[in-house]
Amino acid sequence: MNVTRNVKPRNLADSQACCSLAVLFWTCAALITFGPVLLLAVLSVAWAHPLMPAALMRVTLIQVALTAAAITPLYFASGVNRLAHSARLALLGPAAIAIALTVLLCAAPDL
């Protein structure tokens, strides 16, 4: 008896390792991007004194804009688009970290 089964092959890219790496990389990118602003906001509340400079907000907006502008075309590229969702996020997370860190370090002399 020859029975044909319609069973999808298991996608190894949706494994727990890809999900964990994606969360780790994107959490690091978010901390690099929003960390200085959040730290300054916490210190401002603790000292009851306004400490929010416009330069730090401008750097954060540049980080978000450049990351979105660079990562979005890569996310929808044909080679990356074939990967599973968590594998795509795990692959593009280090690029987001590199962009955010580069903008922060290049803008540091202006702060």
RAZI-V181492 format. One record per pair of residues at least 24 apart in sequence whose C-alpha atoms are under 10 Angstrom apart, sorted by the first residue. I is the first residue (numbers start at 1). GAP is how many residues later the second one is. If there is no record, write none. Layout:
BEGIN
<<I/GAP> <I/GAP>>
END
This chain:
BEGIN
<<11/72> <11/73> <12/72> <12/75> <13/70> <13/71> <13/72> <13/73> <13/74> <13/75> <13/77> <14/69> <14/70> <14/71> <14/72> <14/73> <15/69> <15/71> <15/72> <16/70> <17/69> <17/70> <17/73> <18/66> <18/67> <18/68> <18/69> <18/70> <18/71> <18/72> <18/73> <19/66> <19/67> <19/68> <19/69> <19/70> <19/71> <20/66> <20/70> <21/65> <21/66> <21/68> <21/69> <21/70> <21/72> <21/73> <22/63> <22/64> <22/65> <22/66> <22/67> <22/68> <22/69> <22/70> <22/71> <22/72> <23/63> <23/66> <23/67> <23/70> <24/66> <24/69> <24/70> <25/64> <25/65> <25/66> <25/67> <25/68> <25/69> <25/70> <25/71> <25/72> <26/63> <26/64> <26/66> <26/67> <26/68> <26/69> <26/70> <26/71> <27/66> <27/70> <28/65> <28/66> <28/68> <28/69> <28/72> <29/34> <29/35> <29/38> <29/64> <29/65> <29/66> <29/67> <29/68> <29/69> <29/70> <29/71> <29/72> <30/34> <30/66> <30/67> <30/70> <31/66> <31/69> <32/28> <32/31> <32/64> <32/65> <32/66> <32/67> <32/68> <32/69> <32/72> <33/26> <33/27> <33/28> <33/29> <33/30> <33/31> <33/34> <33/63> <33/64> <33/66> <33/67> <33/68> <33/70> <33/71> <34/25> <34/26> <34/27> <34/29> <34/30> <34/66> <35/25> <36/24> <36/68> <53/58> <54/57> <55/52> <55/53> <55/55> <55/56> <56/48> <56/51> <56/52> <56/54> <56/55> <58/49> <59/41> <59/44> <59/45> <59/47> <59/48> <59/49> <59/51> <59/52> <60/40> <60/43> <60/44> <62/38> <62/41> <62/42> <62/45> <63/33> <63/36> <63/37> <63/38> <63/39> <63/40> <63/41> <64/32> <64/35> <64/36> <64/39> <65/35> <66/30> <66/33> <66/34> <66/37> <67/28> <67/29> <67/30> <67/31> <67/32> <67/33> <67/36> <68/28> <68/31> <70/25> <70/26> <70/29> <71/24> <71/25> <71/28>>
END
